[in-house]
């Protein structure tokens, strides 16, 4: 005979099976497997009507459409195709890897809602959502090791510093660092974790870039509600620089190699930032003017090319991180393979006879609210060594060896020569 506990367990199992059978009977049937309009995808979808035509006949408009040339699109597709292809079944033919890639690129390039891509490409909205997430993950998985791997030797960092000096006339700079609050719609069950000091929900992106505006280090996904200074202090980059394990090049003189930052970051022997205050000496003003930070241009190019950052991103928080990762990889990929088209002359800030000419990207992103600056850190608890290094650099850029011909006149007229 069954014991009482066994009888009770058997009774519960029978009741569960009866409930499950009833639920299956009452489960609503699909009205249709695929909406009728979506069955016309191969005839009237944007992949057939626009993408293929532009790719074959109009290079200029294809770049505007996809943010890359036809050859670059094909190369990117060849890199990630194996991660996007789906098996053909008896029920239906899968969406091709090529179409999946262009759906994602259009979403990132336009910043339109996923429902808009659904209507444009005649693909279900939930399918579009899945395509975007999977394609972004594939882009990060393949491109990050190839085009955005962090340099791990002092020689690599020395090469970056040389390029920085050649381009921006400042020695021993291994990169410029900054962070952005990426505006997002309030995440489900997010509470106040993502609610930042500027009173919108955000995920924080911290990035380091080189002289060509390519990203060399990124930290993605910190809560917008966190203290901005603590995000950097908890990063792997800070930890390695602070404990001496970062492969900084050995200087040939008394000036060490360092990173450029602004008031968001602390002054350190390995992180230089401009002098703050209003009544600065002329030498300090020259130093600040020479300490131009390329990272502002990197973020500007990113927001101007990938208009997903023009307004709050509406997606699951894990998908938001995937989107950020994919756009960062795409920027590095395009800068390193066809920069003349992706970031042409005049699109970024440049010097013209000593005067700084602002890049076209600033006009593109004017009025956007998709990115917000991190909160400034006004603390002055820097070390004596950090202060001495900055003061010595100030003297160097004002010396005969370190100055450039235009700096005094330019700074005297507040950056505008008369």
Rosetta blueprint (number, residue, H / E / L):
1 X L
2 X L
3 X L
4 X H
5 X H
6 X H
7 X H
8 X H
9 X H
10 X H
11 X H
12 X H
13 X H
14 X H
15 X H
16 X H
17 X H
18 X H
19 X H
20 X H
21 X H
22 X H
23 X H
24 X H
25 X H
26 X H
27 X L
28 X L
29 X L
30 X L
31 X L
32 X L
33 X L
34 X L
35 X L
36 X L
37 X H
38 X H
39 X H
40 X H
41 X H
42 X H
43 X H
44 X H
45 X L
46 X H
47 X H
48 X H
49 X H
50 X H
51 X H
52 X H
53 X H
54 X H
55 X H
56 X H
57 X H
58 X L
59 X H
60 X H
61 X H
62 X H
63 X H
64 X H
65 X H
66 X H
67 X L
68 X L
69 X L
70 X H
71 X H
72 X H
73 X H
74 X H
75 X H
76 X H
77 X H
78 X H
79 X H
80 X H
81 X H
82 X H
83 X H
84 X H
85 X L
86 X L
87 X L
88 X L
89 X L
90 X L
91 X L
92 X L
93 X L
94 X L
95 X L
96 X L
97 X H
98 X H
99 X H
100 X H
101 X H
102 X H
103 X H
104 X H
105 X H
106 X H
107 X H
108 X H
109 X H
110 X H
111 X L
112 X L
113 X L
114 X H
115 X H
116 X H
117 X H
118 X H
119 X H
120 X H
121 X H
122 X L
123 X L
124 X L
125 X H
126 X H
127 X H
128 X H
129 X H
130 X H
131 X H
132 X H
133 X H
134 X H
135 X H
136 X H
137 X H
138 X H
139 X H
140 X H
141 X H
142 X H
143 X H
144 X H
145 X H
146 X H
147 X H
148 X L
149 X L
150 X L
151 X L
152 X L
153 X L
154 X H
155 X H
156 X H
157 X H
158 X H
159 X H
160 X H
161 X H
162 X H
163 X H
164 X H
165 X H
166 X H
167 X H
168 X H
169 X L
170 X L
171 X L
172 X L
173 X E
174 X E
175 X E
176 X E
177 X E
178 X E
179 X E
180 X E
181 X E
182 X E
183 X E
184 X E
185 X L
186 X L
187 X L
188 X L
189 X L
190 X L
191 X L
192 X L
193 X L
194 X L
195 X E
196 X L
197 X L
198 X L
199 X L
200 X L
201 X E
202 X E
203 X E
204 X E
205 X E
206 X E
207 X E
208 X E
209 X E
210 X L
211 X L
212 X L
213 X L
214 X L
215 X E
216 X E
217 X E
218 X E
219 X E
220 X E
221 X E
222 X E
223 X E
224 X L
225 X L
226 X L
227 X L
228 X H
229 X H
230 X H
231 X H
232 X H
233 X H
234 X L
235 X L
236 X H
237 X H
238 X H
239 X H
240 X H
241 X H
242 X H
243 X H
244 X L
245 X L
246 X L
247 X L
248 X L
249 X L
250 X L
251 X L
252 X L
253 X L
254 X L
255 X L
256 X L
257 X L
258 X E
259 X E
260 X E
261 X E
262 X L
263 X L
264 X L
265 X L
266 X L
267 X L
268 X E
269 X L
270 X L
271 X E
272 X E
273 X E
274 X L
275 X L
276 X L
277 X L
278 X L
279 X L
280 X L
281 X L
282 X H
283 X H
284 X H
285 X H
286 X H
287 X H
288 X H
289 X H
290 X H
291 X L
292 X L
293 X L
294 X L
295 X H
296 X H
297 X H
298 X H
299 X H
300 X H
301 X H
302 X H
303 X H
304 X H
305 X H
306 X L
307 X H
308 X H
309 X H
310 X H
311 X L
312 X L
313 X E
314 X L
315 X L
316 X L
317 X H
318 X H
319 X H
320 X H
321 X H
322 X H
323 X H
324 X H
325 X H
326 X H
327 X H
328 X H
329 X H
330 X H
331 X H
332 X H
333 X H
334 X H
335 X H
336 X H
337 X H
338 X H
339 X H
340 X H
341 X H
342 X H
343 X L
344 X L
345 X L
346 X L
347 X L
348 X L
349 X L
350 X E
351 X E
352 X E
353 X L
354 X L
355 X E
356 X E
357 X E
358 X L
359 X L
360 X L
361 X H
362 X H
363 X H
364 X H
365 X H
366 X L
367 X L
368 X L
369 X L
370 X L
371 X E
372 X E
373 X E
374 X L
375 X L
376 X L
377 X L
378 X L
379 X L
380 X L
381 X L
382 X L
383 X L
384 X H
385 X H
386 X H
387 X H
388 X H
389 X H
390 X H
391 X H
392 X H
393 X H
394 X H
395 X H
396 X H
397 X H
398 X L
399 X L
400 X L
401 X L
402 X L
403 X L
404 X L
405 X L
406 X L
407 X H
408 X H
409 X H
410 X H
411 X H
412 X H
413 X L
414 X L
415 X L
416 X L
417 X L
418 X L
